[in-house]
Amino acid sequence: MRFVFIRHGHRVKGQDALTPAGRDAALAAGRFLREHGIAPELLCHTDSRRTRETAQLVAQVAAPDCALLDVGTGFAAGASAQAVQQRIQGWLQQHGKPAQVVAFVGHDPQQVAVGRALAGGRIAVPKANRACALVFDLEAGAWLLGPCFLGTPESP
């Protein structure tokens, strides 16, 4: 199974909505996945508006038939690889169907935690302040792509 972590697009300062550049970055993330033949069957997101909007735009471009699932919170700082995999399995149980590609739209701190956990600390996942995708093969225990920065950076 492949796991894709997508950092949400940039948000409007003081709000939870995406900026126009944030929407463009989310669409770029969808194009990136489509161009690499990665079509999520389940696309999860946190309960924030910006992750939901990013997930909807990614799905629109990369996998229009994928299921969207609000999973509430993301991953805790310092999450282990086992905790990440257990969380993904829980999402699949909620979904009620198997999937070969599961994607998650989250936030910077979660991106760093998941990236380091799955890579055993062997990957640098810098705070990017823009949409970013990481693609991991859970069976092989290896990164396939990432971090791949999408769109243009905006000031915080």
Sequence and secondary structure as in RCSB ss.txt:
>XXXX:A:sequence
MRFVFIRHGHRVKGQDALTPAGRDAALAAGRFLREHGIAPELLCHTDSRRTRETAQLVAQVAAPDCALLDVGTGF
AAGASAQAVQQRIQGWLQQHGKPAQVVAFVGHDPQQVAVGRALAGGRIAVPKANRACALVFDLEAGAWLLGPCFL
GTPESP
>XXXX:A:secstr
 EEEEEE   B TTSSSB HHHHHHHHHHHHHHHHTT   SEEEE SSHHHHHHHHHHHHHH TT EEEE SS  
 TT  HHHHHHHHHHHHHHHTS  SEEEEEE HHHHHHHHHHHTTT S     SS EEEEEETTTTEEEEEEEE 
S     
